[in-house]
């Protein structure tokens, strides 16, 4: 059983047979539920004794701390970013957890762009290319002279 996909029984059945994965040296290993355990910790940190909220709970808490008029718009604009979100079934699991945890039955739109492992870099590239951002840059020379200059500049 794939613990990470515990709310998605169709996908759980599909991945219950542990596939063989080829390593760079040519050897093969069998990967079972371990494949999903790291991602499961994002939703259920208590599995390793942490008392922290899961990712879906953090998202729900953030939404609930926003103005009520903004919540429907925010729920319609959730974008998964980062390589961890490329784990098989991540979007399905996050959506299921959000639907289970939100008091209202508001429509949720979760976007999982195919290039999401690069989203932070793409955003940084766009920001760095803006002429209005150039006065916030820190040059290599400035950093070499004073590494704390990063904390002195603010957006």
LUMGU-414044 format. One record per residue (C-alpha): x, y, z; chain; residue in three letters. Coordinates in steps of 0.2 Angstrom, whole numbers, m for minus. Layout:
REM residues N
- east; north; up; chaine; residu
- X; Y; Z; A; ALA
...
This chain:
REM residues 155
- east; north; up; chaine; residu
- 0; 0; 0; A; UNK
- 6; 17; m4; A; UNK
- 4; 27; 12; A; UNK
- 6; 44; 3; A; UNK
- m9; 40; m7; A; UNK
- m20; 34; 7; A; UNK
- m35; 44; 2; A; UNK
- m33; 39; m16; A; UNK
- m38; 20; m16; A; UNK
- m37; 19; m35; A; UNK
- m19; 25; m36; A; UNK
- m15; 14; m21; A; UNK
- m20; m2; m30; A; UNK
- m10; 4; m45; A; UNK
- 6; 6; m36; A; UNK
- 5; m9; m24; A; UNK
- 17; m19; m34; A; UNK
- 34; m13; m31; A; UNK
- 43; m8; m47; A; UNK
- 61; m11; m51; A; UNK
- 71; 5; m53; A; UNK
- 88; 5; m62; A; UNK
- 102; 14; m54; A; UNK
- 116; 24; m63; A; UNK
- 128; 10; m61; A; UNK
- 116; m2; m69; A; UNK
- 110; m12; m54; A; UNK
- 91; m13; m50; A; UNK
- 82; m11; m34; A; UNK
- 64; m14; m29; A; UNK
- 56; 1; m23; A; UNK
- 40; m1; m13; A; UNK
- 31; 10; m1; A; UNK
- 47; 19; 4; A; UNK
- 44; 28; m12; A; UNK
- 30; 38; m4; A; UNK
- 35; 39; 14; A; UNK
- 45; 55; 13; A; UNK
- 30; 63; 4; A; UNK
- 18; 56; 17; A; UNK
- 28; 66; 30; A; UNK
- 23; 82; 22; A; UNK
- 5; 78; 26; A; UNK
- 7; 68; 42; A; UNK
- 23; 73; 52; A; UNK
- 17; 64; 67; A; UNK
- 23; 48; 59; A; UNK
- 41; 53; 64; A; UNK
- 35; 60; 81; A; UNK
- 34; 79; 75; A; UNK
- 19; 89; 82; A; UNK
- 19; 100; 67; A; UNK
- 4; 103; 56; A; UNK
- 4; 94; 39; A; UNK
- 6; 104; 23; A; UNK
- m13; 104; 20; A; UNK
- m16; 110; 37; A; UNK
- m4; 124; 35; A; UNK
- m12; 129; 19; A; UNK
- m30; 129; 27; A; UNK
- m23; 139; 42; A; UNK
- m16; 152; 30; A; UNK
- m32; 153; 20; A; UNK
- m42; 155; 36; A; UNK
- m31; 169; 42; A; UNK
- m35; 179; 26; A; UNK
- m50; 191; 24; A; UNK
- m66; 181; 20; A; UNK
- m69; 190; 4; A; UNK
- m52; 184; m3; A; UNK
- m53; 166; 2; A; UNK
- m63; 160; m14; A; UNK
- m51; 169; m25; A; UNK
- m36; 161; m16; A; UNK
- m44; 144; m17; A; UNK
- m46; 145; m35; A; UNK
- m27; 150; m37; A; UNK
- m17; 136; m28; A; UNK
- m1; 132; m38; A; UNK
- 10; 118; m33; A; UNK
- 28; 122; m35; A; UNK
- 44; 113; m32; A; UNK
- 51; 96; m36; A; UNK
- 43; 87; m21; A; UNK
- 26; 91; m29; A; UNK
- 30; 80; m43; A; UNK
- 28; 65; m32; A; UNK
- 15; 53; m40; A; UNK
- m2; 58; m33; A; UNK
- 4; 74; m24; A; UNK
- m10; 85; m32; A; UNK
- m23; 72; m29; A; UNK
- m19; 70; m11; A; UNK
- m17; 88; m8; A; UNK
- m34; 92; m16; A; UNK
- m42; 77; m6; A; UNK
- m35; 84; 11; A; UNK
- m40; 102; 7; A; UNK
- m58; 96; 3; A; UNK
- m59; 86; 19; A; UNK
- m52; 100; 30; A; UNK
- m61; 115; 23; A; UNK
- m78; 119; 32; A; UNK
- m86; 126; 17; A; UNK
- m88; 117; 0; A; UNK
- m80; 131; m10; A; UNK
- m73; 126; m27; A; UNK
- m54; 123; m26; A; UNK
- m43; 124; m41; A; UNK
- m26; 116; m39; A; UNK
- m14; 119; m53; A; UNK
- 1; 107; m55; A; UNK
- 12; 114; m70; A; UNK
- 23; 102; m78; A; UNK
- 39; 113; m75; A; UNK
- 35; 115; m57; A; UNK
- 52; 109; m51; A; UNK
- 59; 125; m59; A; UNK
- 45; 137; m54; A; UNK
- 56; 146; m40; A; UNK
- 70; 148; m53; A; UNK
- 58; 154; m66; A; UNK
- 51; 167; m54; A; UNK
- 68; 172; m48; A; UNK
- 73; 175; m66; A; UNK
- 58; 185; m70; A; UNK
- 61; 196; m55; A; UNK
- 79; 198; m58; A; UNK
- 76; 204; m76; A; UNK
- 64; 218; m70; A; UNK
- 73; 235; m71; A; UNK
- 65; 240; m55; A; UNK
- 73; 226; m46; A; UNK
- 91; 231; m51; A; UNK
- 94; 242; m36; A; UNK
- 91; 227; m25; A; UNK
- 104; 217; m32; A; UNK
- 119; 212; m22; A; UNK
- 135; 210; m32; A; UNK
- 149; 197; m29; A; UNK
- 160; 211; m23; A; UNK
- 148; 218; m11; A; UNK
- 145; 201; m4; A; UNK
- 163; 198; m2; A; UNK
- 166; 214; 7; A; UNK
- 151; 212; 19; A; UNK
- 140; 196; 19; A; UNK
- 128; 205; 30; A; UNK
- 123; 216; 16; A; UNK
- 110; 203; 11; A; UNK
- 101; 208; 27; A; UNK
- 103; 227; 25; A; UNK
- 94; 227; 8; A; UNK
- 75; 225; 9; A; UNK
- 61; 223; m3; A; UNK
